[in-house]
Amino acid sequence: MNKPVLPMSSLSVRLPTPDRRIETYRLAASRSFPAKLEGTLNRVAFSAAHVVADPLADTDPWLSAAVDWDRTIAFREHVWDLGLGVAEAMDTAQRGMGLDWPTSLELIQRSVKAAKAKGNALVFSGAGTDHLAVGDAKSLDDVIRAYEEQIAAVEKAGGRIILMASRALATLGRNADDYAKVYDRVLSQVREPVIIHWLGDMFDPALANYWGTSRLDTAMDIAVGIINANAATVDGVKVSLLDKQREIDMRRRLDKSVKMYTGDDFNYAELIAGDDKGFSHALLGIFDAIAPAASYALSRLTAGDAAGFHDVLGPTVPLSRHIFKAPTRFYKTGIVFMAYLNGHQDHFTMAGGQESTRSTLHLAELFRLADQAGLLANPELATRRMQTVLSTRGIEP
C-alpha cells in the first residue's frame, strides 16, 4: 500500500548547478506520511538525533555550544511519536565535534526525563571517554576510569548505555588483549545490557585502527570475540563502516542474543529488510532527517508489505548517500538543514558553526533529492527557506 501522492506542485526555486549555471527547479509531487505511529514495529529503530543550537546566544561557536533545549527536546518528542527510539548524545548530536561532555550529560538528563514523561519512550545514551583528552590518557586504566565515570553518570540519570568508541583507546590500544581488557572490565559493571558502537574512521578520523589494527578482517575477529564473550551484557552492536557485506558477515557471527543495529547510511534499506538468514535493526543518523518516512516504511514491513517498505524507503537512499558523502564527518550539516527545511527549527545555525561545512551546491542537491523522495513536509515552507539560504550565499530569486 502506497501513501497518497499529492498533486503535482507548481512551486519552483532557482538552484545552482555544478557547471555554475542557475536553473529553475520545479518541485515534484509530494507525499504525506503519518505524524504518529499506530501500533508497534517488528524492528527496533533508533534515530540518532541532532541538537538545535540557540542562534541568539552570545557565544563563540567554535569554542562553546549553546543549545536551544526546548526545540531540541521537541524534536525528540517528534521522533518518539513516530515509534522510533532516540540514540542520544551520539555523533549526530555533534558529540566531540561541537558538543562537550558536560553539555552532552545535560542533554542526556533532559532527554531521559522527557522520555519518562512520554510513557517511557525508548532512549539509549552515549557513554564514552571524550572528557579525557587523548594526550592525557597515559594507560588503559585511564581509559577504563573515563568509561566508568560516564557510565555512572548516565545510569544515575536513569539512562541506558550506548558504549561509544574511544579516541583515547584508539591511540593506546595495540592489540586484542588491550581491547579485551577495557571492554571486559567496563561491561562487567553495567547495570543493563548496552549497545556497542563501532564507528569507522570515515565518521571520525581519530578512530582509525580501532580494535588495534588497520586490517578490517582482523578487527572484525577481535570485535566479535569480545562481544560474544560478553553477550549477557550486550543488547546489540551498531556498526558504522558503510560496508554492507561486512555488516552482514558480522551479524551472522554474533551470539543469537545480540542484535545487529545497522549504522550504514548508504545501504540501510536492504540491511533492515534482511535475507533468509537474518536482518539488521537500525540506529541511524539519517533516521533524524527522514523519520516520518522511516516510521511509515517500517510499519509496512511489519504488516508484511515488503514492496511498500521499499517503495517508501528506497527513494530516501540517494538523499542519504548525498548527505553522508565524503568527508562523511560533515554529514551533520545536511541533517540540520533538513530539520530547518521541514520546520523543526527556525534557523540554519549549528553548534561549532558547522553550517559552513557543506557547499551551496551540496545543499541545492540535497533539496532536489529530498523533494524527489517526498521528504519535504511542507513544500511551500521548504521552498521559502531554501531561497533564504541561497540569498545569504549570493543567489537571488
C-alpha positions in Angstrom: 0.0 0.0 0.0 1.4 3.4 -1.0 0.9 6.6 0.8 -1.2 9.1 -1.1 0.7 11.3 -3.6 -0.4 14.9 -3.6 -1.0 16.7 -6.9 2.0 18.0 -8.9 3.4 21.1 -7.3 3.6 24.5 -9.1 6.4 25.5 -6.8 9.8 26.3 -8.2 13.1 27.7 -7.0 16.3 28.8 -8.7 19.2 26.4 -7.8 22.8 26.4 -8.7 24.3 23.5 -10.8 27.8 22.0 -10.9 28.5 23.8 -14.2 28.0 27.2 -12.5 24.5 27.8 -14.0 21.4 28.8 -12.1 18.4 26.7 -13.1 14.8 26.8 -12.3 13.9 23.7 -10.4 10.2 22.7 -10.3 9.2 20.6 -7.3 7.9 17.1 -7.8 4.7 15.6 -6.4 4.9 15.4 -2.6 4.0 12.5 -0.3 2.3 12.6 3.0 3.3 10.4 5.9 1.6 9.9 9.3 2.7 12.1 12.2 2.3 9.3 14.6 2.7 5.6 14.5 -0.3 3.4 15.3 0.8 0.0 16.7 4.4 -1.3 17.0 7.2 -2.2 14.7 9.0 -5.6 14.2 12.4 -3.8 14.0 14.0 -1.8 16.8 14.8 1.5 15.2 16.7 4.4 16.7 17.2 7.9 15.3 20.5 9.4 16.3 19.1 12.8 16.9 20.7 16.2 16.4 20.8 19.2 18.7 19.2 22.5 17.9 21.6 25.4 18.5 20.5 28.7 20.1 21.2 31.3 17.3 20.8 34.2 19.7 23.3 33.1 22.3 26.3 35.3 22.8 28.9 32.6 22.4 31.9 31.9 20.3 30.6 29.0 18.2 33.9 27.3 17.6 34.6 27.2 21.3 31.3 26.5 23.1 27.9 25.2 22.3 24.6 27.0 23.1 21.7 24.6 22.9 18.0 25.5 22.4 16.7 23.0 24.9 13.0 23.4 24.1 13.4 22.8 20.4 16.0 20.0 21.0 13.6 18.1 23.2 10.6 18.9 21.0 12.4 17.2 18.1 12.9 14.0 20.2 9.2 14.0 21.0 8.5 14.1 17.3 10.8 11.1 16.8 9.1 9.2 19.7 5.6 9.9 18.3 6.7 8.1 15.1 7.5 5.0 17.1 11.3 5.4 16.8 13.8 5.4 19.6 16.3 8.1 20.3 20.0 7.4 20.3 21.1 10.3 22.5 24.3 12.4 22.5 25.9 10.5 19.7 27.9 11.8 16.7 24.8 13.1 15.1 24.4 15.4 18.1 28.0 16.6 17.3 29.4 14.7 20.3 33.1 15.6 20.5 32.6 17.8 17.4 30.9 20.8 18.9 29.3 19.2 22.0 31.4 18.6 25.0 30.8 16.0 27.8 29.2 18.4 30.3 26.7 19.6 27.7 26.2 16.1 26.5 25.3 14.9 30.0 22.8 17.7 30.4 21.3 16.7 27.1 21.1 13.1 28.3 19.5 14.1 31.6 16.9 16.2 29.8 16.2 13.6 27.2 15.8 10.7 29.7 13.4 12.9 31.8 11.4 13.7 28.6 11.3 10.0 27.6 9.9 9.0 31.0 7.2 11.8 30.7 6.4 10.3 27.3 5.5 7.0 28.8 9.0 5.5 29.0 9.8 6.2 25.3 12.8 4.4 24.0 16.1 6.2 24.6 19.7 5.0 24.9 22.5 7.4 25.5 26.2 7.6 24.6 28.8 7.0 27.2 32.4 7.3 26.1 35.7 8.8 27.2 35.6 12.2 25.4 36.1 14.2 28.7 39.6 12.6 28.8 41.9 14.4 26.4 43.8 11.9 24.2 47.1 13.4 25.3 46.2 13.0 29.0 45.4 9.2 28.6 48.6 7.5 29.7 47.3 4.0 30.3 44.4 1.6 29.6 43.4 2.1 33.2 42.9 5.8 32.4 40.5 4.8 29.6 38.6 2.4 31.9 38.2 5.0 34.5 36.9 7.5 31.9 34.3 5.0 30.7 33.3 4.2 34.2 32.7 7.9 35.0 30.4 8.5 32.1 28.6 5.2 32.5 27.9 6.0 36.2 26.6 9.5 35.2 24.2 8.1 32.5 22.9 5.4 34.8 22.4 7.9 37.6 20.2 9.8 35.2 18.2 6.7 34.6 19.5 6.1 31.1 20.5 3.1 29.1 24.0 3.0 27.6 25.4 3.1 24.1 29.1 2.4 24.6 30.8 4.7 22.2 34.2 4.1 20.6 37.0 5.9 22.4 39.6 8.1 20.8 41.9 7.5 23.7 41.6 3.7 23.3 42.2 4.0 19.6 45.5 5.7 20.5 46.6 3.4 23.3 45.2 0.1 22.3 47.7 -2.0 20.4 46.1 -5.5 20.2 43.2 -7.7 21.0 44.3 -8.1 24.6 44.3 -4.4 25.2 40.7 -4.0 23.9 39.6 -7.1 25.7 40.9 -5.7 29.0 39.0 -2.4 28.6 35.7 -3.9 27.3 35.6 -6.9 29.7 36.2 -4.6 32.6 33.6 -2.0 31.6 30.9 -4.5 30.5 31.2 -6.4 33.8 29.9 -3.3 35.6 27.0 -2.1 33.6 23.5 -2.1 35.1 21.7 -3.2 32.0 22.8 -4.6 28.6 24.4 -1.9 26.4 24.7 -1.2 22.7 28.3 -1.2 21.5 29.2 1.3 18.8 31.9 0.6 16.2 32.3 3.9 14.4 34.5 3.9 11.4 37.2 6.5 10.7 35.2 8.0 7.8 32.9 9.3 10.6 35.8 10.2 12.9 39.4 10.1 11.7 40.7 9.8 15.3 39.2 6.3 15.4 41.5 4.8 12.8 42.8 1.4 13.6 40.1 0.7 16.2 40.3 -2.8 17.7 44.1 -2.4 17.5 44.6 -3.0 13.8 44.2 -1.4 10.3 43.1 -4.7 8.9 39.3 -4.8 9.0 39.1 -8.6 8.8 41.2 -8.8 11.9 39.3 -6.0 13.6 36.1 -7.9 13.0 37.5 -11.1 14.6 38.6 -9.1 17.7 35.3 -7.3 18.0 33.1 -10.4 17.5 35.2 -12.3 20.1 34.9 -9.6 22.7 31.2 -9.1 22.1 30.3 -12.7 22.2 32.3 -13.3 25.3 30.2 -10.6 27.0 26.9 -11.4 25.3 25.0 -11.3 28.6 25.7 -7.6 29.0 25.4 -6.6 25.3 22.0 -5.7 23.8 23.4 -5.2 20.4 26.1 -3.7 18.2 25.9 -0.7 15.9 28.3 -0.9 13.0 29.1 2.3 11.1 31.5 1.2 8.4 29.4 1.9 5.3 30.2 -1.7 4.1 27.1 -3.8 3.9 28.8 -7.1 3.4 31.0 -6.7 6.5 27.8 -5.9 8.5 26.1 -9.0 7.1 29.1 -11.1 7.9 29.3 -9.8 11.4 25.6 -10.2 12.2 25.8 -13.9 11.2 28.7 -14.4 13.6 27.2 -12.6 16.6 25.7 -14.6 19.6 22.0 -15.1 18.9 21.1 -12.9 21.8 22.9 -9.9 20.4 21.1 -7.6 17.9 22.8 -6.0 14.9 21.9 -2.3 14.6 22.8 -1.0 11.1 24.7 2.2 11.1 25.1 2.0 7.3 23.6 5.2 5.9 24.4 4.0 2.4 22.6 0.6 2.4 20.2 0.6 5.3 17.1 -0.3 3.3 18.3 -3.7 2.2 20.1 -4.4 5.5 16.9 -3.7 7.5 14.8 -5.8 5.1 17.3 -8.6 5.5 17.5 -12.0 3.9 16.6 -15.6 4.8 19.5 -15.7 7.3 18.6 -12.6 9.3 18.2 -8.8 9.3 19.5 -5.7 11.0 17.7 -3.4 13.3 18.5 0.3 12.9 20.5 3.0 14.7 20.9 5.7 12.1 21.7 9.4 11.7 19.6 9.5 8.5 16.6 8.5 10.6 16.7 12.0 12.0 16.2 13.6 8.6 13.7 11.0 7.3 11.9 10.0 10.5 8.3 10.1 9.1 9.2 8.1 6.0 11.3 5.6 8.1 8.4 5.1 10.5 5.9 4.5 7.8 8.2 2.2 5.8 8.9 0.1 8.9 5.2 -0.1 9.6 4.7 -1.6 6.1 7.4 -4.1 6.7 5.7 -5.1 10.0 2.5 -5.6 8.1 4.3 -7.9 5.7 4.2 -5.4 2.8 7.9 -5.6 1.7 7.1 -3.8 -1.6 5.5 -0.9 0.4 8.6 -0.8 2.6 11.0 -0.4 -0.4 8.6 1.9 -2.2 8.9 4.4 0.7 12.4 3.8 2.0 14.2 3.2 -1.3 13.9 6.7 -2.7 15.4 8.1 0.6 18.7 6.3 0.0 20.1 8.6 -2.7 19.5 11.5 -0.3 21.3 9.7 2.5 24.2 8.8 0.3 24.5 12.5 -0.6 24.2 13.7 3.0 26.9 11.2 4.1 29.2 11.6 1.1 32.9 12.2 1.9 34.1 13.9 4.0 31.4 11.8 5.9 32.1 13.5 9.2 30.3 16.7 7.8 27.0 14.8 7.4 25.5 16.7 10.4 25.2 19.8 8.3 22.7 18.0 5.9 20.8 16.6 8.9 20.3 20.0 10.4 19.5 21.6 7.0 16.7 19.0 6.6 15.3 19.9 10.1 15.3 23.6 9.0 13.6 22.9 5.7 10.9 20.9 7.5 10.1 23.4 10.2 11.6 21.7 13.2 13.8 24.8 13.8 13.6 28.4 12.6 17.2 28.8 11.5 20.1 27.0 9.9 22.6 27.6 12.7 24.7 24.7 14.2 26.9 24.2 17.3 30.5 24.7 16.3 29.5 26.8 13.3 29.2 23.6 11.3 26.6 25.0 9.0 29.6 26.1 6.9 31.0 22.6 6.3 29.0 21.9 3.1 28.8 24.0 0.0 25.9 25.8 -1.6 25.9 23.2 -4.4 25.7 20.4 -1.8 22.7 22.0 -0.2 21.0 22.6 -3.5 21.4 18.9 -4.5 20.1 17.9 -1.0 17.0 20.0 -1.7 16.4 18.3 -5.0 16.9 14.8 -3.6 14.7 15.5 -0.6 11.9 16.7 -2.8 12.2 13.7 -5.2 11.9 11.3 -2.2 8.8 13.1 -0.9 10.5 14.3 2.2 9.6 18.0 2.3 6.7 18.0 4.7 5.6 21.5 3.7 6.9 22.2 0.2 5.9 25.9 0.4 7.9 26.5 3.6 10.8 24.4 2.4 11.0 26.4 -0.8 11.0 29.7 1.0 13.7 28.6 3.4 15.8 27.2 0.6 15.6 30.6 -1.1 16.5 32.4 2.1 19.7 30.3 2.4 20.6 30.8 -1.2 20.1 34.6 -0.8 22.5 34.7 2.1 25.0 32.9 -0.2 24.6 35.4 -3.1 22.0 33.7 -5.2 18.9 35.9 -5.6 15.5 34.7 -6.8 
